[in-house]
Amino acid sequence: MARPSLLLALGALAAATVACAPVDNTATTTAAPTTSTSCTKEQLKLVTAGKLTIGTDKPAFSPWFKDDDPTNGQGFESAVAYAVAGELGFDRSEVQWSTVKFDSAFAPGAKQFDFDVNQVSITPKRAEAVDFSKGYYTVKQAIVAIKGNKFASAKSLAELKDAKIGVQVGTTSLAAVKDVIKPSAEPNVYNEQIDAVNGLKNEQVDALVVDLPTAFYVTAAQVDNSAIVGQFSSTGGTPEEFGLVMEKGSELKSCVDKAIDTLKTRGDLAKIEQEWLGSAVGAPELK
């Protein structure tokens, strides 16, 4: 995860500008740069000096990561992480990965990562405990069922009211089940995503709710004879987005936001999404 370096902030005027602002070349005096006024990697406050530490859960599933190996740069989130790192000026050898359980990433407290990337949706409640970057992916929820069961042919969310649904704890998928689908029976809530997937495979539940790209992986590689019933929005208007997670008050936030803005403007994020999540289209919309 490397990011191109920006110019060091120079001059008294530049020292008063916001983080990541370019230098004002008209300044006639100089001031020592600080981590709050510069996005050059030498000035960033990091968990490990000289290294960018990125957290994610294990196992790291496709299509977000490939071969359960975040370090290889393959899979959507590994590619995004290295692109962000590049914008901050780090090459691959200067990036180190740390295993962080999904719900620990956005729990209150000090963090042993500079940022975490793990399909963490930005929510107001989570933002009370951690800082989020600007969104790097807009996500829809999806329903997966075994072909032939009575819910596999549902054409609306109302037809899923009587389904026994499996979902991972602590996720926006769980919130979507309770707030949008509102099934008559309490969902089966699993500690790990793989347990929820196995719940569907073993017919402990009628349907599984996960984000749309994960649903394509579930049907292609994890659960035989399964199909995506459809996709739906988990929010009433504001799009649900994944964000990079940082410790509350992190001095990296403005620089990480700048990197994401640059990747969006150049079209790099769109290219990464098309390469790794391009199949996540065409699922019918359920309302």
Buried (B, 14 or more C-beta within 10 A) or exposed (E): BBBEBBBBBBBEBBBEBEBBBEBBEEBEEEBEBEBEBBBBBEBBEBBEEEBBBBBBBBEBBBBBBBEEBBBBBBBBBBBBBBBBBBBBBBEEEBBBBBEBBBBBBBEEEEBEBBBBBBBBBBBEEBBEEBBBBBBBBEBBBBBBBBEEBEBBEBEEBEBBBEBBBBBBBBBBBBBBBBEBBEBEEEBBBBEBBEBBBBBBBEEBBBBBBBBBBBBBBBBEEBBEEBBBBBBBBBBEEEEBBBBBBBBBEBBBBBBBBBBBBBBBEEEBBEEBBEEBBEEBEEBEEBE
